[in-house]
Amino acid sequence: MRKLSKADEAKFKQLFEDMLSIKSQHDELINSLDKDVQALISKFNLDNDKLFSQMKEQYESIADQLKVFASDKAQEMDAYISDRTDKWHDSDAGFTYRDWQEEWQDISDEFAEAACVDFDIEINFQRLPEIEEPRFKP
């Protein structure tokens, strides 16, 4: 096929225009909803700003304490592992202990991330994707 027929091109263009019209209507509805929700979230954040600040400060402090605790325990476990024999390292007990130590290191990393969490409320609405019309001739 060298190109689309005029009838096929017209059919495609009509369907594509219908789809774009629906997308436009959808976008208008979502934009209206988004505006209303953002206003509600702004009011909520403003009304609860002081409480959120206190909670965030406490949350970060506790997360930091837990991070240090877990990191210290992981280091103690690492020191214990270092004192073991090669035979112990290759045993089931050695593998199990190393897994346990890695869990404590991983949770320490998770607490470090938790200390940086954002307490602001945010909602994002999914929009229909943009689609470009194809060429009708090569």
TIGUBA-675694 format. One record per residue (C-alpha): residue in three letters; x, y, z. Coordinates in steps of 0.2 Angstrom, whole numbers, plus 5000, padded with zeros to 4 digits. Example, Ala and Ser with C-alpha at 12.3 -4.5 7.8 and 13.67 -1.06 7.14 Angstrom:
! TIGUBA-675694
ALA506249785039SER506849955036
This chain:
! TIGUBA-675694
MET500050005000ARG500850174995LYS499650275005LEU497950275013SER496350305003LYS495450465005ALA493950365013ASP495150285025GLU495950445029ALA494250535032LYS493650385043PHE495250395054LYS495150585055GLN493350575061LEU493750445074PHE495250535080GLU494350695081ASP492950605091MET494350535103LEU495150705105SER493450785109ILE493150655123LYS494950685129SER494550875130GLN492950845140HIS493850725151ASP495350855154GLU494050995158LEU493150875171ILE494850825179ASN495451005179SER493951065188LEU494050925201ASP495950955203LYS495551135206ASP494251095220VAL495350965228GLN496951075228ALA495851205237LEU495251085249ILE497051015252SER497751195254LYS496451225267PHE496851065276ASN498651095276LEU498451275282ASP497251215296ASN498451075302ASP500151165298LYS500651175317LEU500150995320PHE501050935305SER502651025310GLN502550955327MET502250775320LYS503550795307GLU504850855320GLN504450705331TYR504450585317GLU506150635311SER506850625328ILE506250455331ALA506750395314ASP508550465317GLN508550375334LEU507950215326LYS509250235312VAL510650255324PHE510050105335ALA509849985320SER511550045312ASP512450015329LYS511649845330ALA512149805312GLN513949855316GLU514049745332MET513349605321ASP514749635308ALA516049635322TYR515349465328ILE515449405310SER517249455308ASP517749355323ARG517049195316THR518049065307ASP517949025289LYS517048865293TRP515648965302HIS515549085287ASP515148945275SER513948865287ASP512048885288ALA512248975304GLY513449095296PHE512249135281THR510749155292TYR511749275304ARG512349375289ASP510549385282TRP510049445299GLN511449575300GLU510949635282GLU509149655288TRP509649775302GLN510749875290ASP509349885277ILE508149945291SER509450075296ASP509450135278GLU507550145278PHE507450245294ALA508750365286GLU507450385272ALA506050405284ALA506850545292CYS506750645276VAL504850615272ASP503750755267PHE502150775277ASP501250885264ILE499750815257GLU499750805238ILE498550715225ASN498950705207PHE497650655194GLN498050555180ARG497650625163LEU497250535146PRO498850525136GLU499250645122ILE499150555105GLU499850635089GLU498950605072PRO500050495061ARG500550545043PHE499450485029LYS500850475016PRO502550395018
